[in-house]
Structures are given as structure tokens and as C-alpha cells.
Amino acid sequence: MSRSITYTSSPLLASRTPVWRSKFIVAAIALGFVGLATRAAYIQVIANDFFQKQGAVRFTRTLELPSNRGRILDRNGLILASSVPAPSIWAIPEDVDRDPANLKQLAKLLEMPLTELNKRLEDEDKSFVWIKRQVDETVAQQITALGIKGIYQRKEYKRQYPEGEAAAHVVGFTNIEDKGQEGVELAFNKDLAGHNGSRRVIKNRLGQVVEDVGEQIAPVDGPDLQLSMDSKVQFFAYQKLRDAVLINKARAGSVVVLDVVTGEVLALANYPSYSPDKRQNMSGEQLRNRALTDTFEPGSVMKPFTIGLGLETGRVTPQTLIDTGAGKLTITGSTISDSHPNGVLTVEGVIQKSSNIGTTKIAMQMQPREMWELFSSAGFGQKPQISFPGAVSGRLRPYKTWRPIEQATMSYGYGLSASLFQMARSYTVFSNDGQIIPVTMLKNSTPAVGVTVLSARTAGQVRKMLQMAAGPGGTGQKAQTIGYSVGGKSGTAYKQVGKGYGSAGNRKYRGWFVGMAPIEKPRIIVAVMIDEPSAGQYFGGAVAAPVFSEVVQQTLRMMGVQPDMAVKPQIMAKAEEESL
């Protein structure tokens, strides 16, 4: 039987509650709601900057939209460097599905050991980690197909270099961030790079884009850059240089080809070289752009400048007789010698036979200042004004410090230094009727405006002498080529070993040849250097002149220059006939 409860029997419950207490409770509750509403309005409407900032920090991201780097083209529009899509793989370690089969397959696609992949993913505190940068698109598509949770991709580009090692020292390369590191890629990095765009988005904790915020800024691709280089000439020059280095068992070599009308660099090659796409085991020997960075004593290449100054000042004429005696000349206790006695020579014969003594006797008629001014005007001792990294100035000491023996040795190329590129440019004085012209790595169809160094008459006289030097009886006979007249000067110099040139049986040499063709109206200058040939021959006329001959013939043919004569290659009977 249930017992009923009479609440009114309780004195406490039976007492009447004051009205003011009920109203107070209701008012307090209402006031609380008003406070909350006011606070909410303050946070969401009036002073919401702080909270929006905190939300943005946690969930809003600015995604960079990479621009496509401009292409590098040769003078004919052939591609030397271009960018292709190459997605990069990244992950949120704490979210990655660690299924062993999937990770094994992922490691296989990325061509990395599974242990390395696991090592990259082992720190679960990280919200971002690169797995591998710039993979092929086909690989990226296969990774997407795996559908591994926590593995994502980012759009990027990587560079491709179709001409490979043949053009490596001109084109250069970029790093993983697509920034130029060497060559044209470095020199014109700002022009090629373009401008990246951006996209403001809201992401969830998984890194997935939930919503776009604000206006998207589209990327601006970099413009294409057209070089003066002819990829066909470049490849042929590189090929012939490489063959000469290997045949002569040399340490290295360089070749430069200039268009003497426009000042354009048609080819610039070095061996050893490297592949810009595969640089894992690259060494400094391969990377160095020797034609621009390496300086050495130019040797006999300087003789035409000394003779040219003598002609220009009227101290000698092409037929002036110079007695070189028995091949020995002593100046202030130091002896200058020729490779063999030449007796009495004309000034033309001094160049043809490359006589140190004949050149010295002409030089000692001049003031040191005159020689210094001519050498300086020809670009020696000055950094080439070319948009290219690594170009050096060489060394040409102030004339006030020259001693008589130093003036003598400088007249035939010892006691100063220059790069092969400087030597090639200096010979535009003889090819352009006495004017030295600026050079460029960019395509330029207009004739270059030069600065007068010698008169046109003197330049023509020296050109004739250079033709004799490369002809029968000269020191550079192997420079001759079929169909085109050539002129040039070979050179051979001891290579410095420490503070000297090494002992007689342990000397190292550089041999080179610098010349032009066709000789009456030159169109190109070709300079070749072979460093430390060790297969028996080391004179420039023996190791460098044959490369000059082949490059000249092929280049002029590619340029459509008509042959001006039928010249049969001449073979020197003895390499020893050439002077140092």
C-alpha cells in the first residue's frame, strides 16, 4: 500500500517565497545572457582582429604558384634549356598510413631505400617533410594512384638541357629551387625567373584546401632568352676539342669562336665538361669555365701587337731587316733565345718564324708606356665587359715598374697574363681594320661599333703577316684549311710550377692558336688552347692549330661563307720548327 506525501505538511515548503527573490534570479539570468551576447558581439564584430589572426595562423595558408622559368635558345631558336613539370612529394608524418606494402611500393617508385623513407617519416611531431623533390610526372601519377594517406604533392619545375655537356659551360644550370648557379642561368637569372603567383586558402588539419580566400595572383612566366651561340658550331667545336685533348693526353682544353662583324660568341667550349642534368659526381675540374676563368702567359700571341706598334709608329716597315744573330740575346744579364738561329729576318719574317729576338729588338726601340697603352687598349689587364660570371681581368703591370728585361719578355708574351677569351677578343683589332669590338653572349644582328687601336693600314699589314705565319714556312701550317684562307699565331708557353717553370725535364706547357678567316675579309676568330699535352707534341702549332683548322672550315660552311681559295693543308716536317 503506497503512502501519500503531503508536501504542505513541511513547514519549509509551506512557507511563502518573497517575490523579489524570484525577480532577482530571473534578472541575474537575463543579465548573464546579456553579458554573453555583449561579449560575443565584441569578439565577433568589434575586436575580432586577434582571433581572426589566430585562426589564420592555424588554418589559412598562402600557396605559392610557381612561374615557369624562361627558355634559353640558341641563335637559330633551338632549345638549350627549358623547364618541365616535376611534382615534389611531401608528407605529414603523423598522418601517414604506415602500411608496409604501400611504403615499400612508394620507396620503389621514388628509387630510395625503404629505410631512408622510414627515417624521413619517423618524426611524427612534424607537420611537413619533403620526401623527394622533382620527380617525373609519370612517377607522380603512380604515387597518386597508391592513395597513401598523408602523402601529398606540390607542383614544381625542373630544367632540361638538350645539348648536354657540349654547351654546359655556356648555359650553366639551376639548383633544386630553380635559381641559376652557373653560366647564362646565373648571369640572367632575374630575367629568366619570372614572378611567382600566390593563392590564399583555408586548409584543414589534414592539409586539404577547404576554401579559397581573397584574390588569386597568377604567376608571370619568365621570358625566353636567345643567345648568340650556334648550337651546331658549339657541338662541333666541343667535339674536336675533346678529341684533341684525348689524342694529346692533355689535362684540359678550351675553344672560343667569335663573329668579328657583330661581336657575337658563336661557341665557347671546355673539356673536361659535365652534364647539367646529372651533377652528382661533378668536380671543380669539370665545372670550371677555363676559357674565361683561367689566365696564363699568352706567349707568341702577343708578338703581332708589338710588331703592329712598331709599324704604327713608323719605327719599322714590313721589309725592315732585323738581325736575330745566332738565336741568343742578352739583356741586363738575362738571355733571350729563339728555338733555332734565324739570322737576318724581315719584320714579316719575325712573325712568320716567331722570333723572340726579332720581336725584342723592335720592342726595345719603344717606350714602355707605348707598349702598355697598346696592350691595355687591346683588352689585356681588363675584365671583359660580358654578361657572364667568372670572367677575369688577367694581369698587366703598370709600365713604370717595367725593367728592361721585363719589357723585352712582355713583347713576346711573358710577364703578363690573359684568358683565352681575352686573347680571342684582342685579335678583333686585326680582323676589324684596327678596331677592337665589344663581344656579347646575346644574339645581335647589327654590326658592332668598335674603338680604334691601330690604323686600318697597320691592321692589314699584320693580317698579311699572320697569313704567312699560318702558311708554308710558318709556325702554324697545320692551321690551314681547304677552301678558306687563314691567318693566325701559334703560341707555346711554359706553365708555372710554384714560383718558376720547373726543371728542364719536368716542365709543363700550354699550346694554343688564335687566328681568323677568311684573311682578306675576316668573318670569324677562333682561339684554341690545349693545357699540358703529354703525348710527345706540345707546340701550339702541333696540338691547337689542327683544331683551329677543323673548326674554321666547319663554322664558315655553316654560316654560308663562300670559299675564297683552294688551300691544301700543309704538314710541318718538324714540330721543332715552331718557336716558343
C-alpha positions in Angstrom: 0.0 0.0 0.0 1.5 3.3 -1.1 1.9 6.0 1.3 1.0 9.5 0.2 3.1 12.5 1.0 1.6 15.8 1.8 4.2 18.5 1.0 2.2 21.2 2.6 2.9 19.4 5.9 6.5 20.6 5.6 6.9 24.0 7.2 9.8 24.8 4.9 7.8 24.1 1.8 4.8 25.6 3.1 6.5 29.0 3.6 5.9 31.6 1.0 8.9 32.8 -1.1 9.3 36.5 -1.4 8.6 37.9 -4.9 11.7 40.0 -5.0 13.9 36.8 -4.8 12.3 35.3 -7.9 12.7 38.5 -9.8 16.3 38.8 -8.7 17.1 35.3 -10.0 15.4 35.9 -13.3 17.2 39.3 -13.7 20.5 37.7 -12.9 20.0 35.0 -15.5 18.9 37.7 -18.1 21.9 39.8 -17.2 24.2 36.8 -17.7 22.8 36.3 -21.2 23.2 40.0 -22.0 26.8 39.8 -20.9 27.4 36.8 -23.0 25.7 38.4 -26.0 27.8 41.6 -25.5 31.0 39.6 -25.2 30.1 37.6 -28.3 29.4 40.8 -30.2 32.6 42.3 -29.0 34.7 39.3 -30.1 32.9 38.7 -33.4 32.2 42.3 -34.5 34.2 45.0 -32.6 37.5 43.4 -31.6 37.9 40.4 -33.8 41.4 41.1 -35.2 43.2 39.0 -32.6 41.0 35.9 -33.1 41.0 36.2 -36.8 44.8 36.3 -36.8 44.9 33.3 -34.6 42.5 31.4 -36.9 44.5 32.5 -39.9 47.8 31.2 -38.3 46.2 27.8 -37.7 44.2 27.3 -40.9 44.9 30.0 -43.5 47.9 29.4 -45.9 49.4 31.4 -48.8 50.2 28.9 -51.5 52.9 29.9 -53.9 52.1 29.4 -57.6 55.4 28.8 -59.2 56.2 30.6 -62.5 57.7 28.7 -65.4 61.3 29.7 -66.0 62.0 31.2 -69.4 63.7 29.0 -72.1 67.3 29.5 -73.3 67.5 29.4 -77.1 70.4 29.4 -79.5 70.7 32.0 -82.3 68.5 29.7 -84.5 65.8 29.2 -81.9 66.9 25.7 -80.9 66.3 24.9 -77.2 69.3 24.9 -74.9 67.4 24.9 -71.6 63.7 24.5 -70.8 61.5 23.8 -67.7 59.2 20.8 -67.5 56.7 19.9 -64.8 58.3 17.9 -62.0 56.0 17.4 -58.9 57.6 17.2 -55.5 56.5 14.6 -52.9 55.9 15.7 -49.3 54.1 14.3 -46.2 52.5 15.0 -42.9 54.4 12.3 -40.9 51.8 11.8 -38.1 49.0 11.2 -40.7 50.9 8.8 -43.0 49.4 5.4 -43.3 52.2 3.1 -42.3 51.1 0.0 -44.2 54.3 -1.8 -45.0 53.2 -2.9 -48.5 52.3 0.7 -49.5 55.5 2.2 -48.1 57.6 -0.4 -49.9 55.9 0.4 -53.2 56.3 4.1 -52.5 60.1 3.7 -51.9 60.4 1.7 -55.1 58.7 4.4 -57.1 60.9 7.1 -55.6 64.1 4.9 -56.1 65.1 5.2 -52.5 65.8 2.6 -49.8 62.8 1.8 -47.6 65.0 2.6 -44.5 65.6 6.1 -45.8 61.9 6.7 -46.4 61.0 5.5 -42.9 63.7 7.7 -41.5 62.1 10.8 -43.1 58.7 9.8 -41.7 59.9 8.7 -38.2 59.4 12.2 -36.6 55.7 12.3 -36.0 55.8 15.7 -34.5 56.4 17.3 -37.8 53.5 18.6 -39.9 55.6 18.8 -43.1 58.6 16.9 -44.5 59.9 16.6 -48.1 60.1 13.0 -49.3 61.6 13.7 -52.7 61.9 16.8 -54.8 61.1 17.0 -58.5 60.1 13.5 -59.7 58.9 12.6 -63.2 55.2 13.2 -63.8 54.6 9.5 -64.6 56.1 8.6 -61.2 53.9 11.3 -59.5 50.8 9.8 -61.2 51.7 6.3 -59.9 52.2 7.7 -56.4 48.7 9.3 -56.6 47.3 6.0 -57.6 48.6 4.4 -54.4 46.3 6.7 -52.4 48.5 6.6 -49.3 47.0 8.8 -46.6 49.3 11.7 -45.5 51.4 11.7 -48.8 50.9 14.8 -50.9 52.3 16.5 -54.0 53.4 20.0 -54.9 53.7 21.4 -58.4 57.3 22.4 -59.3 59.5 22.6 -62.4 63.0 21.3 -63.3 65.3 22.2 -66.1 66.3 20.1 -69.0 69.4 20.7 -71.2 69.2 19.0 -74.6 72.7 19.9 -75.6 74.2 18.3 -72.5 77.9 18.6 -71.8 78.7 20.3 -75.2 77.0 23.5 -74.1 77.3 23.1 -70.3 79.8 25.9 -69.7 77.7 28.4 -71.6 74.2 27.5 -70.4 75.1 26.5 -66.9 72.4 25.1 -64.5 70.0 25.8 -61.8 69.6 24.4 -58.3 66.7 22.5 -56.8 64.9 25.8 -56.2 65.2 26.7 -59.9 67.7 29.5 -59.3 70.7 29.9 -61.6 74.0 28.7 -60.3 76.4 28.9 -63.3 76.6 30.2 -66.8 73.8 32.0 -68.5 71.4 30.6 -66.0 73.2 32.6 -63.3 74.0 35.7 -65.3 70.4 36.2 -66.5 68.7 34.6 -63.5 66.4 37.6 -62.8 65.3 37.8 -66.4 64.6 34.1 -66.8 62.9 33.6 -63.4 59.7 35.5 -63.9 57.4 36.2 -60.9 55.6 33.6 -58.8 51.9 34.0 -58.1 50.0 33.3 -54.9 46.7 31.8 -53.7 45.3 32.4 -50.3 43.4 29.4 -48.9 41.9 27.8 -45.8 43.2 24.3 -45.0 42.0 21.8 -42.6 44.3 19.9 -40.3 45.0 17.3 -43.0 46.4 20.0 -45.2 43.4 19.8 -47.6 42.2 23.0 -49.2 38.7 23.8 -47.9 38.1 27.3 -49.3 39.8 30.0 -51.4 40.2 33.3 -49.6 40.8 36.6 -51.3 42.1 37.2 -54.9 44.4 34.8 -56.6 47.6 36.3 -58.2 48.5 34.5 -61.3 52.2 33.7 -61.9 54.1 35.5 -64.7 56.4 33.1 -66.6 59.9 34.2 -67.4 60.6 35.4 -71.0 62.8 33.3 -73.4 66.4 34.3 -73.8 68.1 34.0 -77.2 71.9 33.6 -77.2 74.4 34.4 -79.8 75.6 30.8 -79.7 75.1 28.5 -82.6 74.4 25.0 -81.1 75.8 23.3 -84.2 79.0 25.2 -84.1 79.2 24.7 -80.4 78.8 20.9 -80.7 81.3 20.6 -83.5 83.9 22.8 -81.7 83.4 20.8 -78.4 83.7 17.5 -80.2 87.0 18.5 -82.0 88.4 20.0 -78.8 87.6 16.8 -76.8 89.3 14.7 -79.5 92.4 16.8 -79.4 92.6 16.7 -75.6 92.3 12.9 -75.6 94.7 12.4 -78.5 97.4 14.6 -77.0 96.8 13.2 -73.5 96.3 16.7 -72.2 94.8 17.9 -68.9 92.2 20.1 -70.5 91.4 22.4 -73.4 89.2 25.4 -74.4 87.9 26.9 -77.7 86.3 30.2 -78.4 84.6 31.2 -81.7 83.7 34.9 -82.4 81.8 36.6 -85.2 84.1 39.5 -86.0 81.3 41.5 -87.6 78.7 41.5 -84.7 81.0 40.5 -81.8 78.7 37.5 -81.0 80.1 34.5 -79.3 79.2 31.6 -81.6 80.8 28.9 -79.5 82.6 28.6 -76.1 83.6 25.1 -75.1 85.8 23.5 -72.5 86.9 19.9 -71.9 86.5 18.2 -69.4 82.9 19.2 -69.2 79.8 17.9 -67.3 76.2 17.1 -67.9 73.9 19.8 -66.4 71.2 17.2 -65.7 73.5 14.8 -63.8 75.8 16.6 -61.4 76.1 14.1 -58.5 79.8 13.4 -59.0 80.8 16.7 -60.6 84.3 18.1 -59.8 85.9 21.5 -59.9 87.9 20.4 -63.0 84.7 19.8 -64.9 82.8 22.8 -63.6 85.5 25.5 -64.3 84.9 27.6 -67.4 88.6 27.7 -68.4 88.1 29.9 -71.4 87.0 32.7 -69.1 88.5 31.9 -65.7 92.0 30.6 -66.4 94.7 33.0 -67.1 98.2 32.3 -68.5 101.1 34.0 -70.2 100.0 34.4 -73.8 103.4 33.9 -75.3 103.8 34.4 -79.0 100.2 35.6 -79.5 101.4 39.0 -78.3 104.1 39.4 -81.0 101.6 40.8 -83.6 100.8 43.6 -81.2 104.4 44.5 -80.6 105.1 44.4 -84.4 101.9 46.3 -85.0 103.0 49.1 -82.7 106.4 49.3 -84.5 104.6 49.6 -87.8 102.1 52.2 -86.4 104.8 54.4 -85.0 106.9 54.2 -88.2 109.9 52.6 -86.4 109.8 49.7 -88.8 108.2 48.6 -92.1 107.2 45.1 -93.1 110.5 44.8 -95.0 112.8 46.3 -92.4 115.7 43.9 -91.7 116.2 42.6 -88.2 119.4 40.7 -87.3 118.5 37.9 -84.9 122.0 36.6 -84.9 122.7 33.1 -83.7 119.5 32.9 -81.7 120.7 34.4 -78.4 120.4 37.9 -77.0 121.5 39.0 -73.5 119.7 41.9 -71.8 120.9 43.1 -68.3 122.3 39.7 -67.6 119.4 37.6 -68.8 119.5 35.6 -72.0 116.6 35.6 -74.6 116.7 32.8 -77.2 114.9 31.5 -80.3 114.2 27.8 -80.8 116.9 27.9 -83.6 119.0 30.5 -85.3 117.2 32.6 -87.9 119.9 35.1 -88.9 118.6 38.2 -90.7 114.8 38.4 -91.0 112.4 41.0 -92.3 109.7 42.2 -89.9 107.3 39.9 -91.8 109.8 37.1 -91.2 109.9 37.8 -87.5 106.2 37.0 -87.2 106.4 34.1 -89.7 109.3 32.4 -87.8 108.0 33.6 -84.4 111.4 35.1 -83.4 111.7 36.2 -79.8 114.9 38.1 -80.5 113.4 39.9 -83.5 110.4 40.9 -81.5 112.6 42.1 -78.6 114.8 44.2 -80.8 111.7 46.0 -82.2 110.2 46.4 -78.7 113.3 47.9 -77.2 113.0 50.9 -79.7 109.8 51.9 -77.9 108.9 53.4 -74.5 107.3 51.1 -72.0 104.3 53.4 -71.8 103.6 53.0 -75.5 103.5 49.2 -75.2 101.4 49.3 -72.1 98.8 51.6 -73.7 98.5 49.3 -76.7 98.2 46.2 -74.7 95.6 47.9 -72.4 93.7 49.2 -75.4 93.5 45.6 -76.7 91.8 44.5 -73.5 94.7 43.0 -71.6 94.7 43.6 -67.9 90.9 44.4 -68.0 87.9 42.3 -67.2 85.9 41.6 -70.4 82.7 43.5 -70.5 80.5 40.5 -71.0 77.3 39.4 -69.1 78.8 36.2 -67.8 80.0 35.0 -64.4 83.7 34.2 -63.7 85.4 36.4 -66.4 88.7 37.6 -65.1 90.9 40.5 -65.9 94.3 38.9 -66.2 97.5 40.8 -65.2 99.2 43.7 -66.9 101.6 45.6 -64.5 101.9 49.4 -64.7 104.6 50.3 -67.2 106.5 52.4 -64.6 107.6 49.2 -62.9 109.0 47.5 -66.0 112.7 46.7 -66.1 114.4 46.4 -69.5 114.3 42.6 -69.4 110.6 42.7 -68.5 109.8 45.0 -71.4 111.6 42.5 -73.6 109.8 39.4 -72.4 106.4 41.2 -72.4 106.9 41.9 -76.1 106.6 38.2 -76.8 104.1 37.4 -74.2 105.8 36.6 -70.9 105.3 38.7 -67.7 101.6 39.3 -68.3 98.6 37.0 -68.2 95.3 36.7 -70.1 92.4 34.3 -70.6 91.8 32.6 -73.9 88.6 34.7 -74.2 90.7 37.9 -73.9 93.1 36.7 -76.5 90.3 35.9 -78.9 88.7 39.3 -78.5 92.1 41.1 -78.8 92.5 39.8 -82.3 89.4 41.7 -83.5 91.9 44.6 -83.7 93.5 42.9 -86.7 90.2 41.5 -88.2 88.3 44.8 -88.0 90.8 47.2 -89.6 92.4 48.2 -86.3 89.2 48.4 -84.1 88.6 46.3 -81.1 84.9 45.5 -80.8 82.7 44.6 -77.8 81.6 41.0 -77.5 78.2 39.6 -76.5 76.6 36.3 -75.5 73.2 37.5 -76.8 72.0 37.4 -80.3 72.9 40.7 -82.1 72.3 41.1 -85.9 73.8 44.6 -86.2 77.5 45.2 -86.8 79.4 46.0 -83.6 80.8 49.5 -83.1 84.5 49.3 -82.2 87.2 51.5 -80.7 90.3 52.3 -82.8 93.5 50.8 -81.6 95.6 50.7 -84.8 95.1 52.2 -88.2 93.4 50.1 -90.9 96.7 50.1 -92.9 98.7 48.6 -89.9 96.0 46.0 -89.2 96.1 44.9 -92.9 99.9 44.6 -92.8 99.7 42.5 -89.6 96.9 40.3 -91.2 99.3 39.5 -94.1 102.0 38.5 -91.6 99.5 36.3 -89.8 98.7 34.6 -93.1 102.4 34.0 -93.6 102.7 32.6 -90.1 100.0 30.0 -90.9 101.4 29.3 -94.4 104.4 27.5 -95.8 107.5 28.2 -93.8 105.4 29.5 -90.8 105.0 28.0 -87.4 101.2 27.3 -87.8 101.0 25.4 -91.0 98.5 22.9 -89.6 96.0 25.7 -89.2 95.4 25.8 -93.0 92.1 24.6 -94.2 90.5 23.6 -97.6 88.7 26.4 -99.3 89.4 29.3 -96.9 92.5 31.5 -96.4 93.5 31.8 -92.8 95.9 33.7 -90.7 96.9 33.4 -87.1 99.5 32.9 -84.5 100.5 29.9 -82.5 101.9 30.1 -79.1 103.6 27.8 -76.6 104.4 28.8 -73.0 105.9 27.2 -70.0 103.4 26.6 -67.3 104.3 28.0 -63.9 105.1 25.4 -61.3 105.2 27.1 -57.9 107.4 30.2 -58.4 109.1 29.0 -61.5 108.7 26.9 -64.6 110.0 23.6 -63.3 113.2 21.9 -64.2 114.2 21.2 -67.8 112.9 17.6 -67.7 109.8 18.3 -65.7 108.3 21.3 -67.5 104.6 21.6 -68.3 103.3 23.5 -71.3 100.2 25.2 -72.8 99.9 25.3 -76.5 97.4 27.5 -78.4 96.5 29.0 -81.7 94.5 32.3 -82.3 93.5 33.2 -85.8 90.9 34.4 -88.3 89.4 33.5 -91.7 89.0 34.4 -94.5 92.0 36.5 -94.3 91.1 39.3 -96.7 87.7 39.9 -95.1 87.6 38.0 -91.8 84.3 36.7 -90.6 85.3 34.6 -87.6 88.1 34.4 -85.0 88.9 31.0 -83.4 91.1 30.6 -80.4 92.1 27.1 -79.2 94.1 26.2 -76.0 95.4 22.8 -75.1 96.6 22.5 -71.5 99.5 20.2 -70.5 99.7 18.0 -73.7 101.8 14.9 -72.8 101.7 12.6 -75.8 105.0 14.0 -77.3 103.8 17.2 -79.0 103.3 20.4 -77.1 103.8 23.3 -79.5 100.6 25.2 -80.2 101.1 24.7 -84.0 101.1 21.0 -83.5 98.3 20.5 -80.9 96.0 23.5 -81.2 96.3 24.5 -84.9 94.6 21.3 -86.2 91.5 22.1 -84.0 91.5 25.6 -85.4 91.6 24.3 -88.9 88.6 22.0 -88.5 86.5 24.5 -86.6 87.1 27.3 -89.1 86.2 25.1 -92.1 83.0 23.8 -90.5 81.9 27.1 -89.0 82.3 29.1 -92.2 80.5 26.4 -94.1 77.6 26.5 -91.6 77.5 30.3 -91.9 77.3 30.2 -95.6 80.6 32.0 -96.2 81.8 31.3 -99.8 85.3 29.8 -100.1 87.9 32.3 -101.2 90.6 29.9 -102.3 91.6 26.3 -102.6 94.2 25.7 -99.9 95.7 22.3 -99.3 96.6 21.5 -95.8 100.3 21.8 -95.2 102.0 19.3 -92.8 105.0 20.5 -90.9 108.0 18.4 -91.3 109.3 19.0 -87.8 107.3 20.4 -84.9 110.5 21.8 -83.5 110.5 24.5 -86.2 108.0 26.3 -84.1 109.2 28.9 -81.6 108.1 29.2 -78.0 
